[in-house]
Amino acid sequence: MVPAHIVSQPWPWPHTPNHLAMFALAVRRRDRREAIGQVVRTIVAAPGSARVPQSVVTGEPEIEG
């Protein structure tokens, strides 16, 4: 699940469902702290992922020009 989350960060639509899946896993494990954290992350995932620079995901610098 973590690799899918990292790869999807620059795109809001795939990124948000990853947080929903992590929320569902936290609920199944009865991990209240993680579930609450995923609710917050799900709320900010879509607008936040639209603002993540590609260099954060790939580790390569962005080329301006």
LOBAPA-917067 format. One record per residue (C-alpha): residue in three letters; x, y, z. Coordinates in steps of 0.25 Angstrom, whole numbers, plus 2048, in hexadecimal, padded with zeros to 3 digits. Example, Ala and Ser with C-alpha at 12.3 -4.5 7.8 and 13.67 -1.06 7.14 Angstrom:
ala8317EE81F ser8377FC81D 
***
This chain:
met800800800 val80B80A803 pro8118097F5 ala80480C7EF his8028187F8 ile81081D7F4 val80E81B7E5 ser8008227E6 gln80482E7ED pro8048387E1 trp7F68347DD pro7EA8377E6 trp7E182C7E1 pro7EA8207E3 his7F08267F0 thr7E38287F7 pro7DE81A7F6 asn7EB8157FB his7E881D808 leu7DA817808 ala7E0809807 met7EA80C812 phe7DE81181B ala7D7804818 leu7E37FC81C ala7E4804829 val7D580182C arg7D77F282A arg7E37F2833 arg7DB7FB83D asp7E780583D arg7DF812841 arg7EB81B840 glu7EE817832 ala7E081782E ile7DF826833 gly7EC82982C gln7E782481F val7DA82C820 val7E2838821 arg7EB834816 thr7E083080D ile7DA83E80E val7E784580A ala7EB83A800 ala7E583F7F4 pro7E884E7F5 gly7F684B7FB ser7FA8417F0 ala7F784B7E5 arg8028537EC val80D8497EE pro81984C7E4 gln81D8407DC ser82B8417E1 val82683D7EF val8208307E9 thr82B82C7DF gly8378327E7 glu83B8397DA pro83C8487D9 glu83284F7D0 ile8378567C3 glu8328647C2 gly83286A7B4 
***
